[in-house]
Amino acid sequence: MSDQVKKILENRQEEYGDPLPNFRMIGRIWGAMLNLTHDIPAYQVALMMDAFKSVRCIANPDHLDSWNDKLGYTTHALDMVKFRNDS
């Protein structure tokens, strides 16, 4: 992970808190909004946010912040799966 992405993740954590409970809450809300009988797992939330950033990168490939955010979401998803904190 680049130093720039690491700094972005640290800043986001200071701003919004630990990503795992945050993504779990988003998964619960998204699951309810979609009328699912289950929450969307945190790692899938991270991947969906990554997809959102992919669309932004396509729309404006020169905006480096979107690329860095995309790397951050992928990093979170990998960490959640690697440490089995994905639900």
Buried (B, 14 or more C-beta within 10 A) or exposed (E): EEEEBEEBBEEBEEEEEEBBEBBBEBBBEBBEEEEEEEBBBBBBBBBBBBEBBBEBBEEEEEEEEBBBBBBBBBBBBEBBBEEEBBB
